[in-house]
Amino acid sequence: MEVINQEIKLELKEEFTSVKSIFESLVQEINLNNANIVCWVPHEVSSLIQIGWEDGLLDDLKDFLNDKVPKGKWMKHDEPDTPFRHNFYEHIRSKLIGNVSITLIVKDSKLYIGKYQDLYFYSPVFENIPNQMIFCRILKFD
């Protein structure tokens, strides 16, 4: 087994960014046949999500988050003199819908996810922190 460390740099332009094509390209570039890609996001208010790509799904998800975890409801958490004043809602939103880590499977040179699934990087702070990273440890089995 070979271990490969890879960093994926993102320049975010929206709250939800599809990263599926990035991982599909990575599989081809590194010539992965059978492997596990263990991913980790270092920023605590960001997450990785494996979710369907159906029309309207992300809009419904945004509406759900705005309804269930509204901005301005919880005000105890504070970061004075930053753009992140009272941003507890951002912390909770990222944990509700994703995680800071995900393991992807590569089988027969293809990313092994559901036919109708996509992978997203979620960052409610993309406007203040557009440059984000995904750290990957690739376990290449052949």
Backbone torsions as a table, in degrees:
resi	resn	phi	psi	omega
1	MET	NA	135.8	177.6
2	GLU	-106.2	141.9	177.6
3	VAL	-113.0	127.4	-179.4
4	ILE	-124.7	128.7	174.9
5	ASN	-99.1	135.4	-176.2
6	GLN	-139.8	138.9	174.5
7	GLU	-112.8	131.9	177.0
8	ILE	-110.2	120.2	179.5
9	LYS	-96.1	132.1	179.9
10	LEU	-119.2	140.7	169.3
11	GLU	-116.0	102.1	-171.0
12	LEU	-81.9	137.2	177.4
13	LYS	-119.9	-4.0	178.2
14	GLU	-154.2	169.4	-175.8
15	GLU	-64.1	-42.4	177.4
16	PHE	-111.6	122.0	179.7
17	THR	-121.5	121.6	177.0
18	SER	-68.3	129.9	179.5
19	VAL	-119.9	5.9	-178.7
20	LYS	-57.4	-46.5	-178.3
21	SER	-65.0	-30.5	176.9
22	ILE	-63.2	-44.5	179.9
23	PHE	-71.5	-35.9	176.0
24	GLU	-63.0	-39.4	176.1
25	SER	-66.1	-39.9	178.4
26	LEU	-60.3	-42.2	178.2
27	VAL	-58.0	-42.5	-179.0
28	GLN	-73.3	-44.6	-177.6
29	GLU	-61.7	-40.5	-177.7
30	ILE	-89.8	-5.4	179.2
31	ASN	60.2	55.0	179.3
32	LEU	-86.3	131.1	175.9
33	ASN	-103.8	-57.7	175.6
34	ASN	-132.2	119.5	-174.6
35	ALA	-160.8	163.9	168.1
36	ASN	-115.2	134.2	175.7
37	ILE	-112.1	109.3	179.7
38	VAL	-94.4	119.0	-174.6
39	CYS	-112.9	146.0	178.8
40	TRP	-142.4	135.7	179.0
41	VAL	-106.2	120.7	-175.8
42	PRO	-77.7	-20.9	-177.8
43	HIS	-84.2	126.4	-171.8
44	GLU	-67.8	-16.0	-179.4
45	VAL	-109.4	31.4	176.3
46	SER	-134.7	160.3	179.1
47	SER	-157.0	165.6	175.8
48	LEU	-108.1	139.5	-175.4
49	ILE	-134.0	133.1	170.4
50	GLN	-106.5	115.6	-171.8
51	ILE	-151.4	159.9	178.7
52	GLY	-63.6	155.7	-178.9
53	TRP	-105.6	16.0	-177.4
54	GLU	-58.1	147.8	177.9
55	ASP	-55.3	134.9	176.3
56	GLY	84.3	-12.2	-175.9
57	LEU	-62.9	-45.7	179.7
58	LEU	-66.6	-35.4	176.3
59	ASP	-63.3	-43.9	176.9
60	ASP	-62.5	-39.7	179.3
61	LEU	-64.5	-42.9	177.2
62	LYS	-62.0	-43.4	177.9
63	ASP	-61.7	-42.0	177.9
64	PHE	-59.1	-47.9	-178.7
65	LEU	-63.4	-42.0	178.5
66	ASN	-64.4	-34.3	-179.9
67	ASP	-76.1	-47.4	-173.8
68	LYS	-85.5	-29.8	-178.2
69	VAL	-132.5	71.4	-175.2
70	PRO	-72.9	148.2	173.9
71	LYS	-66.1	138.5	174.0
72	GLY	89.3	0.2	-178.9
73	LYS	-83.2	-43.4	-178.3
74	TRP	-106.7	124.7	-170.9
75	MET	-124.0	9.2	-177.9
76	LYS	-75.9	-38.0	178.1
77	HIS	-75.6	129.0	-176.4
78	ASP	-147.8	144.7	173.6
79	GLU	-127.5	84.1	-176.5
80	PRO	-56.8	150.6	177.6
81	ASP	60.8	28.7	175.8
82	THR	-135.3	167.8	173.5
83	PRO	-73.9	1.4	-173.8
84	PHE	-107.0	36.2	177.2
85	ARG	-63.6	128.7	174.1
86	HIS	52.7	50.3	-175.6
87	ASN	-101.8	30.6	177.2
88	PHE	-55.7	-38.7	-179.3
89	TYR	-57.7	-34.7	178.2
90	GLU	-67.6	-40.5	177.3
91	HIS	-60.2	-48.0	-176.6
92	ILE	-69.2	-40.7	179.1
93	ARG	-58.3	-45.5	-177.8
94	SER	-65.9	-30.7	179.1
95	LYS	-80.3	-30.8	179.6
96	LEU	-66.2	-38.2	-171.0
97	ILE	-107.3	-8.1	-179.0
98	GLY	-155.0	-160.8	-179.2
99	ASN	-148.5	162.5	177.8
100	VAL	-79.5	-7.5	177.9
101	SER	-140.2	153.7	177.2
102	ILE	-155.5	146.1	175.2
103	THR	-111.6	125.7	178.0
104	LEU	-105.6	144.4	-179.7
105	ILE	-107.9	135.6	172.9
106	VAL	-111.0	124.3	179.9
107	LYS	-132.7	127.9	-179.6
108	ASP	52.4	45.0	175.9
109	SER	67.3	20.6	178.7
110	LYS	-133.1	144.4	173.4
111	LEU	-63.7	126.2	-172.2
112	TYR	-97.4	83.2	175.6
113	ILE	-132.1	170.1	-177.9
114	GLY	-60.5	151.1	-177.7
115	LYS	-54.2	-39.7	-176.4
116	TYR	-105.0	22.9	-177.2
117	GLN	-105.5	154.4	176.2
118	ASP	-131.8	166.5	176.0
119	LEU	-117.6	131.9	-179.2
120	TYR	-126.4	146.5	167.7
121	PHE	-99.8	122.3	-178.9
122	TYR	-106.4	127.2	176.9
123	SER	-145.2	103.7	177.8
124	PRO	-70.8	-7.5	180.0
125	VAL	-109.4	22.9	-174.8
126	PHE	-57.9	-31.0	-179.1
127	GLU	-69.9	-34.1	-179.6
128	ASN	-89.7	-28.4	179.9
129	ILE	-133.0	77.6	-176.7
130	PRO	-74.0	-25.2	-178.5
131	ASN	-93.3	111.4	-178.5
132	GLN	-125.9	168.8	-178.0
133	MET	-132.1	150.7	166.4
134	ILE	-123.6	121.4	176.1
135	PHE	-93.9	133.1	-178.2
136	CYS	-124.6	138.6	168.2
137	ARG	-117.1	116.1	-175.5
138	ILE	-100.8	124.4	176.5
139	LEU	-103.6	103.5	-175.7
140	LYS	-93.8	119.6	-173.6
141	PHE	-92.3	-20.3	175.1
142	ASP	-153.9	NA	NA
